[in-house]
Amino acid sequence: MCGALGPEVKEIADRRGWDVDIHGLSAYLHLYPDRIVTELSAKLRELRPRYDRLVVVYGDCGTAGRLDPVLDEVGAARVQGPHCYEMFAGEELFETVMDERPGTFFLTDWLVRNFDRAVVLGLGLDRYPDLRPMLFGNYEAILYLRQAPSELLAARAATISGYLELPLEIRDVRMGALEKRLASLVEA
């Protein structure tokens, strides 16, 4: 499972009373998509002998389709969706946003909490601030897909909005389509 989805997956599993083990990979692998495939493959091969069923909570996340063949090799199922933004938004909302405002930068609770480490430090914007307009200059707005209402995270999202000089919209999506998609695999 992607570490950026850890709290949500644990909440879903606990609330639904699933007897499952949850294993995660660092969310920071998104900075190196090639490593997602390599590290997930190694983790699945390590886990395969211990489990009859493996369910992976990961989008394609920049792996250019290389994730699914690895899952097929080890017999693992993956939650449907290209990335967590679409999983949280749901297909309909995500497509609407992309049709109406394709230059949208998405935030989730995890990304709001970890923006400095994942984006500012991860992309080197602390050392090379001139990269900010190059990396974010084509975005038109920020859409924060909020999983849990929090004034602290809303304030942090507003700070990110100011840093990126983009207008902010907050939508409370909770688990969006993630829970239904995950449940269809776990409860099958």
SULNORUR-V275861 format. One line per field, one symbol per residue. ss: DSSP state (@ for helix, = for strand, . for the rest). burial: + if it has 24 or more other ideal C-beta (glycine too) atoms within 12 Angstrom, else -. A space follows every 10 residues. Layout:
# SULNORUR-V275861
ss = ???
burial = ???
This chain:
# SULNORUR-V275861
ss = .=@@@@@@@@ @@@@@@.... ....=.@@@@ @.@@@@@@@@ @@@@@@@@.. ...===.... .....@@@@@ @@@@.===.. ...@@@@@@. @@@@@@@@@@ ...====.@@ @@@@@@@@@@ @......... @@@@@@.... ======.... @@@@@@@@@@ @@@@..==== ==.....@@@ @@@@@@..
burial = +++++++++- -++------+ -+++++++++ --+--++-++ +-++--+--- ---+++++++ +-+---++-+ +--+-+++++ ++++++++++ --++--+--- ---+++++++ +++++--+++ ----+----- -----+--+- ++++++++-- --+--++--+ +-++-+-+++ +-+++++++- +++-++--
